[in-house]
Amino acid sequence: MYLKGRNKKLVVLSLLGLALLGCGKKEKVPEKKVVRTITSMDIDSLNPYKLVSSGSEEIMMNVFEGLVMPTVDGGLYPAVAKEYNISEDGLKYIFKIRDGIKFHNGNSLDVKDVEFSLRKMSGREGDTPAQAMFSNIDDIKITGEDEVTITLKVPDSAFIYYMTEGIVPDENRDSLDKEPIGTGPFKVSGYEREQKITLEKNNDYWGEKAKIDGVEIFVTPNAETAFLKLLSGEIDILPRVDAKRLNELKNFKTISGAQNTVQLFALNNKFEPFSHKEVREAINLAVDKDGIIKNVMGGYGIKLETNMSPVMKKFCIDNIGEKRDIEKAKELLKNAGYENLEFTVRVPSNYAMHVSTAQVIAEQLKDVGITMNIETVEWATWLSEVYSGRKYEATIVGLTGKLDPDSILKRYASNYPRNFFNYENPKYDKLIADAKITSDENKRIEYYKEAQRILRDENVAVFIMDPELITAVNKNINGYVFYPLSFTNFAKISIGD
């Protein structure tokens, strides 16, 4: 239709008004909520069965889920498995698989995926088992439409803790190294080796969905560079902050928590002075753990008396309140014939916390007439000569905790290949062995507690502290929690809520 004059102007103005009105009604696209953080080292692999370092697991547990998953208090909850049962003889583990789970590629998870994953992680598909524990598997069978049964060769109460290993789709069997497809609350949307890992929210997640849309994790080995990135606003979360730098973080929130690590002053129990219980007890009495926590960690540490952190609530014994006693320490050394004891502590040079601890202890031991020389060694040297070769008199190191108490306490069993303490005690060995095969949870707890009492009474080492992790976050970030293993649960983090 052709319009003239005033009518034409009215129509044009009306159309213009409608266009402007339409623009006004246009909804604004919400900005994506993405959290940026840092890792000091790149992940080992995109394949869940080739992950080695705790730093890799810390990230990838957001991507891959096991039949069970860890809780913040050291327990387990059903994940891919909606429930599980263990036979009375401790040999059969029966898992009921949860309905409605989708993999990151959109395919539904079924019992065949679980069977394949169990076969893959246990080395039954021609690979090396992901965990040594899996060599105890005798059989894996589908025993129902939604049921898988694992049969062990011998009972092992620690086995269930290893079922956090990721479940993957069987159709991805040939691409596990390239395509990280799991069922977790996040999926990998980008990976630049040695540079950056990008996670994207899994909108099809079966459980409580993530509160943020994604995570960018930058690989930054240098601690100073990482700290500066936080200050400049390039990242939102910085884990493992040095307590000495907290005064520089006034514009950030800092969160601290136990990390289930035991820092200890290890004594070689076959080195002549330390083969005597009296000498080990004297050194324990001479060390001021509170002083170490204050001077080395700025007060961010949980004092210990045995090789288990109290974050393992169910299994850890209570402290009895050991106190420093200089006079008693001197008396014990005199009675043992070592009033002028001198020895060398070998410390890994790449761990400033352990080097600083050695320096503090050296000063403390002077109060009872002991001279402790400090030798710093490269990490590779420490692993080969101290940890594997047991060529040392004393050392200071941190032992990473596990969800499973057997993995923590078997380190002192005489038949354990990496018992670098050179500690031998038949009673202790029996407690560890009995705890591993019993299906009675109450007995298992008591066996492990009694084993810890032996470590404390025998003064096998000086158990110093669980050094608390300190994490700095932007003030608008909430929900950051600590687990008793390396795991940053990004799904719990929110922005501005």
N, C-alpha and C positions, 0 to 999 in steps of 0.2 A: 504494500500500500504506500502511496506517495502522499506526503503531508506538506502543507505550506504554512508560512508565517508563524503566528502565535501558537497554533496547535502543535506545530513541529517542535517549537522550543519547549513546550510543556512536557511532551513525550520524552524528549532528550534529557531534561532535568529529572524526570521521574525515573528513567532508566539509570541515570547516574547515581541518584539517591539509593536505589535498590542495590546497586553495585557496592556503594560505600557501606550500606547497612550489612551486606553480606560479608564484607571484609571485617566489620566490627564483630560479627558473630563467630568468626573463625577461631577455633580453639587452639590455644598454645600447646605445642608438643612438649610434654614434660621432659626435663633434662634427666639424662640417665645418671643413676647413682653408682659411681665407680670409685672404688677404694684403691689407692696406690701404696705399695709397700716394697720391701727389699728382701732379697736373700743373698747371703754372702758367697754362695756357690751354686752353680747350675745344677739342675736335677740330673740324676744318673741316667735316666731313660724315660721314655713315654710308655714303656712296657711295665705294668705293675709288678711283674715277676722278676724284673731285673733291678728294682730299686734296692740300693744298699745303704745310702746315708740317711740319717735321721732328718736332715734338711730336706731331702727329696720327699720323704714320707709326710713331712709337715705340710707340704703343699698338696701332694697328690691324693691324700686321704679325702680331700674335697671332691675329687673326681671319681675315685674308685671306692666302692663299698664292699665289705665282706658280708658273710652270713650274719656276723655280729659286728658291733662297733663299740668303741670305748666311751665310757661316761667320764665326767669331770672328777669323780671320786674314786677312779680306779676300777670300776666295775665294767660290765658289758650289757648291752641291750640288743634285742633282736633287730636285725636290719633287713637284708635280703631274705633271711629266714624269719618268719613270723613267730616261730617258737622252735625249741629243740629239747631233746631228752637224751640222757646218758644212761646206758644200761647199768644194772647193779654191779656187774663185774668190771665196769669202766672201759670196756672194749668197743662198744657200739655207740656211735653218735648219730641220732636220727634228727634230721632237719626238715621241717615243713616250710615250703617256699611261699613267700608272700605273693598274693594276687595283685595285678594291676601295676607292676613295675615296668617301666620302659627304659631302654638303653638310650644313650645320647643320640643314636642314629634313628630313633623313632620306633625301633622294633621292640616288641614285647619280650620280656624275659620269661623263659620257661625252665623246666627242670633239666632239660638237656644242656642249656647254657651253664647251669650250676655243675653238672657232671663233668662237662668239658673243662671248666675252670679248675675244678679240683684235680682233675687228671693233669692239667697243664702245670699247676703250681707244685704238684708232687713229683714231677719228672716222668710221668707215665706216657707223655707224648714225645719222649725222646730228648727232653731238655734236662738241665741240671735242676734239682728241686730248689724252689725259691727259699725254703727254710730247711735246715738240717732236720728239724722236728718231723717233717713230712716223710722221712724214710721209715717212720714207724707205722705208716699206713699199709694195711694188708689188703684192703679191698674198698672199692667205691662202687656203689650200685644205686640205680633208680629203683626205689621200692614202692612207688605209688605215683599217681598223676602229679602230685605236688610234693613228693618226698624223696630225699636222698639219704642213704645210710653209709656212713664211713665206719669201717672196722679196723681197729688197731691190732698190731702184733702183740703188744704188751700194754697194760693200763698206763695212762699218763694223764694226770690231773691238770697238767699245763697245756694240753692240746687245744682246748677250747679258745685260749687266748690267741692262737695263731689263725683262727678262723676270721680274723679281721682282713685277711688277704683278699684282694679285690676279685669280684666276679665280672667276667667279660663275656661278650657274645661269641658263640662258637663259629659264626660265619666270619668273624674277624681273625680267625686263627693264624692266617698267614700275614697279617698286617699289624700285629701288636706293637712292633717297634716304631711304626709310623702313624698309626691311628689310635689315639687314646680314648677308647669308647668304654665308659663305665655307666653307673647308675646314680652317681652322687648328685648333690645339689648344684654343682657347677660342672661345666664341660670346658675342655680346652678349645679356645677359638683362635689362638695364635701362639706360635713358639719360634723365637729367634735364638738360636743356640748361643749361650754365653752372654745374652743380651736381655731377653725379656720373655716372660710367660704371661699369657692373657687368658683369664677365665671368664666365662659368660654364664649367667644364671640359667639353670635348667628349669624351664617353665613346666615341664612334664614330671618334675620330681614327685615321687610317691608320698613323701613325708612333708614336714613343714618346710615350705619354700624359703629360699634366701630372701633377705630383706633388701639386699643391694643387687644391682643389675650386673655388676662385674668386678673383677679384680685385675689390676696390672701389677706384676711382680718383676721388679728390675733386678738383674744380677749385678751386684756391686761388692766385689771382694774387699775393698778397702774400707775399714771402719770409719775413718775420718771423712771420706767422701760421702758415705751413707749418712753420717751425722749432719753434714752440711746440706745434703738434699732435704733433710727434714726441716732444718731451719729456714731454708729458702722456699719451702712450700711445694717442692717437686714431688714429695711423697707425704702420705697421711699417717702412716704407721711405721715406727722403727722398733723392731724387736732387739732385745739384748743390749740395752743401753748401759754404758759404764756409769756406776753409781757416782763417780767423782765428777760427772758432768751434769748432774741433775739441776744444779743452780743455773744452767744455761737454758733450761726448758720451762721458763716461767709462763710461756704462752701455750703450753701443751699440758695435757693430762698425762700423768704417769701411773701405770698399773703394775703391781708386782705380785708374784705368786711363786709357790714351790714348783720346781721343775723335775722332781723325782730323780735328782742326781745326788750322788754321795761324793763329796770331796773328802779325801782321806790322806793321811800321812802314813803310807804303807811301810811296814818294817819287814825285811826279809827274815822270816822265822828260822832260816837255816844259817844266817850270818851269826857268828859266835855270840856276841853280846845279846842279840835279840832272840836267841834260842831259849833264853832264860825269861820266864814269865815275870820275875821281879823287875828286870830291866825294862821290859815293855810297859809294866805298870807304872814304873817311875817316870818314864817319858810321858805317859798319859797324864799323870798328875802334874807334870811340869808345864804342860801346854795349856795356855789360856785361850780357850775357843772363843769366848766372848770378845777377847782382844783382837783375834783374827777377823771375826765377823765385822767388828767396828772399823778396824784399820784397812782391811782389804776390800770389804763390800759395803762400807758406809752404813753398816747395820742391817743390810738386806741379806739375811741368811737365817736358816733355821738350824739351831744347834742339835747335833746328833750324838748318840752314844753307841750306835750299832750301824751295820750296813743296810739300813732301810730308812727311807724318808717317811715321816708321818702322813704324807699325802696318800700312802698306801694304808688307809685307816684300818681296814679289816685285819691286816697281817702284822702291822708294826707294833712293837712293844712300846710302852711308855718310858720316858726318861725317868731315872731315879734321882736326878739332880746331882750328878758328879761335879765336884768342885776342885779347883786347883789347890794343891797342897805341897808347897816347896819343901818343908821340913820332912814330910813323909817320903817324898821322892828322894831326897838326899840319903835318908836312912836306908831305903831299899837298895840304892846304888852301892852304898858302903857295904851292906851285908852280902851283896852279890859280887863284891870285889871290883867294881867299876866306878870308883869315885872320880876318875879323870878320863871319862869316856870321850873318844873322838871318832867320828865317822863322817861319811859323805852322802849327801842326798842328791840324787840325779833327777832333774826336773825338766820337762819338755819346754823349750824356750819359746814356743809359739803361743803358750797360754800365760798371759800376764798375771792372771789371778793366782796361778800355782807358783809362779816365780815370786810374787809379792808375799804369798803365804810362807814360802820357804824363808824369806828374809825376816819375817816377823817371828817365826818359830826359832830361828837361829838365835835371835836376841833373847827369847824367853828361856831357852835351854841353858844359856850362860848362867842363869840364876841358880842352877843346880850343879854347875861345874862341867857341863857337857859342851864340847866344841863340835858344831855341825858345819862342815864345809859344803858349799853349794856348787854343784856342777850343772850347768844348763846344756841340754843336748837337743839336736834336731828331732822333730817328731818321728821321722822314719827310724832314726837311731834308737829312740825310746821304745818304739814298737818292737824292733828286732832284738835289742839287747836287754831291755828291762822286762817288757811284757812277755815276749816269747822266750828269750834266752835266760831270764832271771839273773842277769849279771848286774847286781846292784846291792847296796846295803840298805838304803831307804829311798823312797820316792814320794812325790806328791802328785796326785792325779784326781780326776773326777770320773767316777764310774756311772754311766747312764743307767737309769732305772728302766724297768719294763713293767707291763701290766701283770705279768706272771712272776710271782715271788721265787719260783724255782730258778728262773734265769738270773735273778739277783744273787741268791744265796748259794747256788751251786758253785760259785766262783771260789769258795773256800773248801770244797770237797777235795779229798786227797787224790781222787781219780780224775779230776777235771784237768784237761790238758793246759789250760791257761790260768791255773792256780799259782800266779806269780808271787803270792805271799809265802809259798812253801809251807803252808799250814797243814798239819795232819792231826786228826782227832777221830778215832773210830766211832765215838758216840755221835759226833756231829755228822759224820758220813751216813750213819744209819737213819738219823732224823730226816735228812734230805732225801734219802732213798725211799723211806716209808711215806713221806709226804707226797712224793711223786706218784705212787701207785694206789694210794687210798682213794676210795670214792666217798668217804665220810668227810664232809666239809669241815665239821668241827674239829675232827682229829687233825686234819691237814693244817688248819690255822694254829692249833696248839703245837704241832711239830715245828712249824716255822718260827713261832715265838720262842720256843725252847732253844732252837738253833741260834737265834739272835742273842739270847741270854748268854750262851756259851761264848760267842764272839766278844761280848762285852766283858764277861768275867775273865776271859783269857787274855784280854787286851791284845788281841791279834793285830790290830792296827789302831791308829788314833783316828777315830771317825769324827770329822770336824763339823761339817755342815752340809745342808742342801742349799746351795747358793740360789737365792731367789732371782728369777728372771724379772727384769724391769723392761717394760715396753712403753714407749712414748706414742701418744696418739693425738690427733687434732681434737680440739674441745667439742666438736660437733659429732664425734664418733662414739658410739656406745656398743655394748655387748661383747667386748673382747674378753675371752675367758681363757684360763690355763688348764691344760690337761696333764696327767702324770706320764705323758709321753710326748714326743714331738708331733704336734698337731695344732695348726691354727685353723679353727673352725670359722671360716669366713661367712658361713650361712647364718651365724648368730649375730653378726655385726650389722649395725644400722647407722644411717647418717641422719642426724638431726631429729631423731625420734625420742 
